[in-house]
Amino acid sequence: MNDERIYLSQPHMGGREQYYIKKAFAQNWIAPLGDNVNQFEHKVRNYVGRNAAVAVSSGTAAIHLALIECGVKQNDFVFCPSLTFCATCNPILYLNAKPVFIDSEIETWNMCPQALQKAFHQYERQGLKPKAVIVVNLYGQPAKYNEILDICDYYDVPIIEDAAESLGSIYSNCHSGNIGNYSILSFNGNKIITTSGGGMLLSNNEHAIAHALYLATQAKEDVLYYQHSELGYNYRLSNISAGIGIGQMEVIDERVAQRRRIFQRYQQELQCISAITFQEEIATTVSNRWLTALLIDPRQSNVTVKMLLQMFEKHNIEARHVWKPMHLQPLFKNFDFVSLEQDNAGYIFEHGICLPSASNMSLLQQDRVINILQDTLLRHQL
């Protein structure tokens, strides 16, 4: 039996990345500026349909800059989903502001519009409203933006689209990365395309992006000496990393198609197992299926996520829990969590699992994952 390690989501090079890296070396542009950075920003901006972009060192850095451009300061409130990676909300704490965690809805697992409306009502009764709302497209699936946009427009609160996991996804004919006031992307090593590490802030507000660029380059003023009137950050993406990104952008559509095919094969081969429910792709959306994620219904199976993870590891396969919700994290235990009648985020965490989804997975590797799921779950049906 082939026991080669199967990873959750490994980098997948397109073949042209080395060309752009060598070009940077030939020009001696190794610093965080240069033609590769400019080209990469241009390619991503055009792909998603934004007017302006700034390439930075991580998606986390992009969220930090977006919050600053939204005017978030100490003791301000920012609404964000609970079911996400900590990078979504850590920058709120960087600014000494206060996150308010919003529960998920059960279809897409993303921010629940009704819970968001409830949070606005609760804070409005106290004479308060958030400075921004961060919306995450979990595992590549866009949130229910029509409802969320209507709510935020009513209260005149800007939206930051956390599209770290969703480059290549579509919502109502609009590319992910082009929704709300600001969008952020991540090019971490496990994302659908990668620059090894990196991110990007995008907006149609060119003035705000110019200011974000200024902050990302240590807020150095345009004079003949080093002068600083604002607190800046060392957040710029390197020209070498941007070269990888240019090569990756040349295969972005192919990578989305490959991940979607892997999801579709999982879905087809596992349809006989009634205890499984896949994260839903709702009408008017196309998910890039960055990760194939599913729920195991405890009413139909006594198989737990822990049991499956142990079984996968025994067979040298990397799978993962879905994100542990922020309202269950020790770091955030003192902040508000707004839900409706039940804790959907907690339920999804308890019963959800992410399967290996790398775009270069072979059919044999997919079969290894499928066979373990079939064997384990069919033997433990209730």
Residue, then its C-alpha position, 0 to 999 in steps of 0.5 A: m500500500n502506498d503510504e506517501r504522506i498526503y497533505l491538507s493543502q500543499p503549494h502547487m507551482g505552475g512552472r513559470e515562478q522561477y522565471y520571475i524570481k530569476k528576473a528579480f535577481a538579474q535586476n538586483w531587485i531583492a527589496p520589497l519593491g520592484d517590477n514584480v511587486n507592481q506586476f503582481e498588484h496589477k494582475v490581482r487587481n485586474y483579476v478581481g476587478r478592484n481599482a487599487a491594491v497594495a501587496v503586503s507581507s501577510g493577510t493579517a497585515a492586510i486586515h490590520l491596514a484595512l481596520i486602520e483605513c476604517g478608522v478603528k481606534q482604541n475601545d471601538f467595536v468591530f463585528c466579525p464571525s466567530l468561526t474563522f482563523c484567529a488572523t481575522c480578529n487578532p488585528i482588532l486587538y493590535l488596535n486595542a479595539k474590541p471584537v464582537f463575535i457573530d455566529s454562523e448560519i448552517e448553510t455556508w457556515n459563514m456569518c449569519p445575517q440574522a445574528l448580525q442584525k441582532a448584534f446591531h440592535q443590541y449595540e444600538r440600544q446602548g448608543l453604540k455601533p461598530k466601526a467595521v464589520i469583517v466578513v469571512n468567506l470560509y474555506g472559499q465559500p462566499a457569505k450571504y453578502n446581499e443581506i449583509l451588505d443591506i444591513c451594513d449599508y443601513y447602519d453606514v458601517p464599512i465591510i472588510e471582506d476577508a477573502a484570504e481563503s476565497l480567491g477565484s470564488i464568485y458571488s453574484n457574478c462578482h469576484s471574491g476580493n471585490i466585495g465591500n469597502y475593502s478586501i484582503l487576500s492571503f498567499n500563505g503556503n497553503k492557499i489556492i495560490t501562494t507567494s510562500g507568505g504574503g497578502m494583499l489589501l484591495s479597494n476601489n478607494e485609491h486614496a485609502i490604498a495610497h495611505a495604506l501603502y504609506l503605512a506599510t512602508q514605515a510611514k516614511e514621508d516624501v522628503l530627502y531624509y527619514q521623517h515620520s508623522e504617523l506610526g508605520y509598519n514594515y509590511r511590504l511584500s518582497n520582489i522575490s515573493a511577488g515573482i512567485g505570485i505572478g507565476q501563480m496568477e497565471v494558473i489561478d483558474e486552473r487551480v480553482a477548477q482542480r480543487r472543484r473537481i476534487f470536491q466533486r469527486y469526494q461528493q460523488e463517492l461519499q453520497c452513499i453515506s447519509a451522515i455526511t453533509f458538505q459545506e453548501e455552495i448556495a445559489t449565485t455563488v461559485s466556491n473555489r473549494w479551497l478545502t473540502a469541508l463536511l459535517i458528520d451528523p451525530r444522529q446518524s453516526n457515532v464516528t467523531v472528528k477525533m476518531l477520523l483524524q486519528m484514523f487518517e494520521k494512522h494512514n499518513i494523511e493530514a486532515r484537520h478540524v474546522w476552525k475552533p470558533m473565536h468565542l471558545q478561545p481562551l484569548f477571546k473569552n471576555f468578548d461578546f458572542v451574538s447568536l440566535e437560538q443555538d451555537n452554530a459555530g460551536y456545532i460546526f467545530e465539533h462535527g466538522i472536518c477538512l479533507p486533503s484538498a491540494s490541487n495536485m492530489s492524484l486520483l490514487q491519493q483521493d481514493r485513499v482518503i475516500n476509502i478510509l471515510q467509507d470504511t469508517l463511517l459505513r461501519h458505524q452508521l446508527 
